[in-house]
């Protein structure tokens, strides 16, 4: 198992997918940075930035209908370090005019760091032992 530490240089947002509490884009306070988001980010970096071969990316991260050889854990945050903020967005057209009716209110998370774990697939580990 490998433990990673993430250092944040600004706020982040992983949303719930639905509006609630007067916010168009609230964060999921029960799981601020889920394994699926971390895995997706690492998959994209492996493929797009590092140029890892597609067959290796699929083997490690999985592909539709097939699990990969590694699993990811949710991010964990040091106690009493997470704060929340809100922001508003508007949409501006090509002429620099605010589009009527577009105002989005969102929530974001502030924290200095988090840790998460990545390890061999539990199914794979059980077969190998």
SEFI-363558 format. One record per residue (C-alpha): residue number from 0; residue in one letter; x, y, z. Coordinates in steps of 0.25 Angstrom, whole numbers, m for minus. Layout:
! residues N
- k r xx yy zz
- NUM A X Y Z;
...
//
This chain:
! residues 129
- k r xx yy zz
- 0 X 0 0 0;
- 1 X 5 14 m3;
- 2 X 1 26 4;
- 3 X 0 40 m3;
- 4 X 0 54 3;
- 5 X m7 64 m5;
- 6 X m4 79 m3;
- 7 X m14 89 m7;
- 8 X m11 103 m12;
- 9 X m25 108 m13;
- 10 X m39 103 m10;
- 11 X m45 91 m17;
- 12 X m59 86 m21;
- 13 X m65 72 m22;
- 14 X m80 74 m23;
- 15 X m92 66 m19;
- 16 X m98 67 m33;
- 17 X m111 74 m28;
- 18 X m114 88 m23;
- 19 X m118 89 m9;
- 20 X m118 99 3;
- 21 X m119 111 m7;
- 22 X m106 106 m14;
- 23 X m105 102 m29;
- 24 X m93 94 m26;
- 25 X m91 90 m12;
- 26 X m80 81 m7;
- 27 X m82 67 m2;
- 28 X m78 69 13;
- 29 X m79 54 16;
- 30 X m68 51 6;
- 31 X m60 63 2;
- 32 X m50 57 m8;
- 33 X m55 42 m11;
- 34 X m46 31 m17;
- 35 X m53 32 m30;
- 36 X m49 47 m32;
- 37 X m35 44 m28;
- 38 X m34 31 m37;
- 39 X m40 39 m49;
- 40 X m30 50 m47;
- 41 X m18 41 m46;
- 42 X m23 33 m58;
- 43 X m24 46 m66;
- 44 X m10 50 m62;
- 45 X m4 36 m65;
- 46 X m10 36 m79;
- 47 X m9 51 m83;
- 48 X 3 56 m76;
- 49 X 12 44 m74;
- 50 X 8 38 m87;
- 51 X 6 24 m81;
- 52 X 2 14 m91;
- 53 X m14 12 m92;
- 54 X m13 m3 m89;
- 55 X m5 0 m76;
- 56 X m15 11 m72;
- 57 X m26 1 m74;
- 58 X m19 m10 m66;
- 59 X m16 m1 m54;
- 60 X m29 8 m54;
- 61 X m39 m2 m60;
- 62 X m48 0 m72;
- 63 X m63 m1 m74;
- 64 X m68 m13 m68;
- 65 X m55 m18 m63;
- 66 X m47 m14 m50;
- 67 X m33 m10 m50;
- 68 X m22 m16 m42;
- 69 X m21 m5 m32;
- 70 X m31 2 m23;
- 71 X m32 16 m17;
- 72 X m36 21 m3;
- 73 X m44 34 0;
- 74 X m36 46 4;
- 75 X m34 48 19;
- 76 X m32 61 25;
- 77 X m25 65 38;
- 78 X m36 68 49;
- 79 X m41 82 50;
- 80 X m34 87 38;
- 81 X m45 88 27;
- 82 X m53 101 25;
- 83 X m63 104 15;
- 84 X m66 116 6;
- 85 X m76 121 m4;
- 86 X m74 128 m18;
- 87 X m83 133 m29;
- 88 X m81 132 m44;
- 89 X m88 139 m55;
- 90 X m87 136 m70;
- 91 X m82 147 m79;
- 92 X m85 147 m94;
- 93 X m75 150 m105;
- 94 X m77 165 m104;
- 95 X m74 165 m89;
- 96 X m89 166 m85;
- 97 X m94 158 m74;
- 98 X m104 148 m79;
- 99 X m118 150 m73;
- 100 X m122 140 m63;
- 101 X m109 133 m61;
- 102 X m104 134 m46;
- 103 X m98 121 m40;
- 104 X m95 120 m25;
- 105 X m85 109 m21;
- 106 X m78 104 m9;
- 107 X m63 101 m8;
- 108 X m54 94 2;
- 109 X m41 100 8;
- 110 X m31 91 14;
- 111 X m15 90 14;
- 112 X m14 76 12;
- 113 X m20 62 11;
- 114 X m15 48 10;
- 115 X m20 36 3;
- 116 X m16 21 0;
- 117 X m14 13 m13;
- 118 X m12 m1 m13;
- 119 X m13 m14 m20;
- 120 X m27 m19 m23;
- 121 X m32 m26 m11;
- 122 X m37 m37 m21;
- 123 X m23 m38 m27;
- 124 X m17 m38 m13;
- 125 X m25 m50 m9;
- 126 X m22 m58 m21;
- 127 X m7 m56 m19;
- 128 X m6 m59 m4;
//
